[in-house]
Amino acid sequence: MSAEINRKKIPYCPLMSAGNQDCRVCLQESCAWYVQSAKSCAAYVIAHNNLLDIKAKQGK
């Protein structure tokens, strides 16, 4: 059961999953798009930063 819980904590890869019927899990440290300092995918980091930028512009 703990292996199943650990798998649920690993996010799906937005880059490898795009266009596929099955979702691929994030390779984390083995992926070129993984940002170690953020412990996340570069795609998620970029999306998060863009969302913060949009929210800041909406507040003006």
Buried (B, 14 or more C-beta within 10 A) or exposed (E): EEEEEEEEEEBEBBBBBEEEEEEEEBBBEEBEBBBEEEEBBBBBBEEEEEEEEEEEEEEE
